Amino acid sequence: MLHGQEATVAKAMIEQVANALRFDIVFGRLRPRERLIEGDLSERFGVGRYVVRGALDELERQGFVVKRPNKGAMVREYSAEEIRQLYDMRSLLQREAAMRIPLDDTAALVGALEEVQARYRRALEDRDLVAVSQANDQFHHILFSACGNRFLAESIEQYWYKTAAIHSYAIGDPALAQRSCAEHEAMIAAIRNGDRDSLVRLVVDHMMPALQAYEAALRRW
């Protein structure tokens, strides 16, 4: 068992490897059903196998990876029906959260979203896809955390992780990324203006372009 400084270092290494693999999956460098071989990953990252196992365990918890008996770990693949059900759940949860976000005193929420959105725009301009993905995650986390129900927000985040490889697929497409950016701006405007109907519509419609792009890519694959 690791203790003290060794445990801290190991935790940081596991997080680093998990993050690198997560972005490989999100941006399509690792595709559904692709095997993740411990020895290869250990050599690639220059770490021990216990670090790789820890990273794969974390990715399995987040829904990016699945482990199968006698086959090891592989990038998770959802069937077309599973994807439809996942997006049904996201639609239901996000719609409910948008209905609950207070719109009477929104200065703090609007300010927080605008700060993240500025980073999102800069990252798009710089074509820094990792920074785009991180800002996108934070934008949605702030937005849905404002619903006032911690368990609803946690459920949304759970399904956000489960569909990360799907909803982030569009980040690599400049036109879709710009559209996503514009939709973020529209959400902020809806909150600032107290326009509940527009906000509810936007948080559901916002999911569709990335889903459609991912489904088209699956058909090509």
C-alpha positions in Angstrom: 0.0 0.0 0.0 1.3 3.5 -0.9 1.5 6.1 1.8 2.1 9.9 2.0 4.0 11.4 -0.8 4.0 8.2 -2.9 0.2 8.0 -2.8 -0.1 11.7 -3.8 2.3 11.2 -6.7 0.5 8.0 -7.8 -2.9 9.7 -7.7 -1.6 12.6 -9.9 -0.1 10.1 -12.4 -3.4 8.2 -12.6 -5.3 11.4 -13.2 -2.9 12.5 -15.9 -3.1 9.2 -17.8 -6.9 9.1 -17.4 -7.2 12.6 -18.7 -5.0 11.9 -21.7 -7.0 8.8 -22.6 -10.3 10.6 -22.0 -9.4 13.3 -24.6 -8.2 10.6 -27.0 -11.7 9.0 -26.8 -13.5 12.4 -26.9 -11.8 13.5 -30.0 -12.0 10.2 -31.8 -8.4 9.2 -31.6 -9.5 6.1 -29.8 -12.7 4.7 -31.3 -15.5 2.5 -29.9 -14.5 -1.1 -29.3 -10.8 -0.3 -29.5 -8.8 -2.3 -27.0 -6.8 -0.6 -24.3 -3.8 -2.8 -23.6 -2.1 -2.2 -20.3 1.4 -3.0 -21.5 1.1 -0.7 -24.5 -0.3 2.1 -22.4 2.4 1.6 -19.7 5.0 2.0 -22.4 3.3 5.0 -24.0 3.0 7.0 -20.8 6.2 5.7 -19.1 4.3 4.6 -16.0 3.8 1.3 -14.1 0.8 -0.9 -14.9 -0.8 -0.1 -11.5 -1.1 3.5 -12.8 -2.6 2.3 -16.0 -5.1 0.1 -14.1 -6.0 3.0 -11.9 -6.6 5.2 -14.9 -8.8 2.6 -16.6 -10.8 2.1 -13.4 -11.5 5.8 -13.3 -12.5 5.8 -17.0 -14.7 2.9 -16.4 -16.4 4.7 -13.5 -17.0 7.7 -15.8 -18.4 5.5 -18.6 -15.7 5.9 -21.2 -14.3 2.4 -20.9 -15.8 -1.0 -20.3 -14.0 -4.1 -19.1 -14.9 -7.5 -20.4 -13.9 -10.9 -19.0 -10.9 -12.4 -20.9 -10.8 -9.3 -23.2 -9.6 -6.6 -21.0 -10.5 -2.9 -21.3 -11.9 -1.3 -24.5 -13.4 2.0 -25.4 -17.1 1.8 -24.6 -19.6 1.5 -27.5 -23.3 2.2 -27.2 -25.8 0.8 -29.5 -28.1 3.1 -31.5 -30.9 2.3 -29.1 -28.7 3.0 -26.0 -27.7 6.3 -27.5 -31.3 7.2 -28.0 -32.2 6.3 -24.4 -29.2 8.2 -23.1 -30.2 11.3 -25.0 -33.8 10.9 -23.9 -32.6 11.0 -20.3 -30.4 14.0 -20.9 -33.3 15.8 -22.5 -35.6 15.1 -19.6 -33.1 16.1 -16.9 -31.8 19.2 -18.7 -35.3 20.4 -19.4 -36.3 20.0 -15.8 -33.1 21.8 -14.6 -33.8 24.7 -17.0 -37.3 25.0 -15.5 -35.9 25.3 -12.0 -33.0 27.8 -12.6 -34.0 31.1 -10.8 -34.4 34.0 -13.3 -35.2 36.8 -10.9 -31.7 37.6 -9.8 -29.2 36.3 -12.4 -26.2 38.7 -12.2 -23.9 36.2 -10.5 -24.9 33.3 -12.8 -24.6 35.4 -15.9 -21.2 36.7 -14.8 -19.9 33.2 -14.2 -21.2 31.9 -17.5 -19.8 34.9 -19.4 -16.3 34.3 -17.8 -16.3 30.7 -19.0 -17.7 31.6 -22.3 -14.9 34.1 -22.9 -12.4 31.3 -22.4 -14.4 29.0 -24.7 -14.2 31.6 -27.5 -10.5 32.2 -27.0 -9.9 28.5 -27.1 -11.9 28.1 -30.3 -9.9 30.9 -31.9 -6.6 29.2 -30.8 -7.9 25.8 -32.0 -7.0 24.5 -28.6 -9.4 21.6 -28.5 -8.5 20.5 -24.9 -9.2 24.0 -23.6 -12.5 24.1 -25.6 -13.6 20.8 -24.1 -12.7 21.9 -20.6 -14.5 25.2 -20.9 -17.5 23.5 -22.4 -17.7 21.1 -19.5 -17.4 24.0 -17.0 -20.1 26.0 -18.8 -22.7 23.2 -18.5 -21.6 22.4 -15.0 -22.2 26.0 -13.9 -25.5 26.3 -15.8 -27.1 23.1 -14.4 -25.8 23.5 -10.9 -27.9 26.7 -10.7 -31.1 24.5 -10.7 -31.1 24.4 -7.0 -31.3 20.6 -6.7 -27.9 19.0 -6.1 -29.1 15.5 -7.0 -30.6 16.7 -10.3 -27.4 18.5 -11.1 -25.4 15.4 -10.3 -27.6 13.2 -12.5 -27.1 15.6 -15.4 -23.3 15.4 -14.9 -23.5 11.6 -14.8 -25.1 11.5 -18.2 -22.8 14.2 -19.4 -19.9 11.9 -18.7 -21.6 8.9 -20.2 -22.1 10.8 -23.5 -18.9 12.7 -23.5 -17.5 10.9 -26.6 -20.8 11.8 -28.4 -21.4 15.4 -27.3 -17.7 16.4 -27.7 -17.4 14.9 -31.2 -18.5 18.2 -32.7 -15.7 20.1 -31.0 -13.4 19.0 -33.8 -15.8 20.3 -36.5 -15.2 24.1 -36.7 -18.7 24.8 -38.0 -20.4 22.8 -35.2 -18.1 24.3 -32.6 -19.0 27.8 -33.7 -22.7 26.9 -33.6 -22.2 25.5 -30.0 -20.5 28.8 -29.0 -23.4 30.8 -30.4 -25.9 28.6 -28.6 -24.1 29.3 -25.3 -24.4 33.0 -26.0 -28.2 32.5 -26.6 -28.5 30.6 -23.3 -26.8 33.5 -21.4 -29.1 36.0 -23.1 -32.2 34.0 -22.2 -31.1 33.9 -18.6 -30.3 37.6 -18.5 -33.7 38.4 -20.1 -35.6 36.1 -17.9 -36.8 34.2 -21.0 -37.7 30.7 -19.5 -39.2 29.3 -22.7 -36.1 30.1 -24.8 -33.8 28.7 -22.2 -35.7 25.4 -21.9 -35.8 25.1 -25.7 -32.1 25.9 -26.1 -30.8 23.4 -23.5 -32.6 20.6 -25.3 -31.9 21.7 -28.9 -28.2 22.3 -28.1 -27.6 18.5 -27.8 -28.8 17.6 -31.2 -26.1 18.7 -33.7 -23.3 16.8 -31.9 -25.5 13.7 -31.7 -26.3 13.8 -35.4 -22.7 14.3 -36.3 -21.6 11.3 -34.1 -24.3 9.1 -35.6 -23.1 10.0 -39.1 -19.5 9.2 -38.0 -20.7 5.8 -36.6 -22.3 4.9 -39.9 -19.0 5.7 -41.7 -17.0 3.7 -39.2 
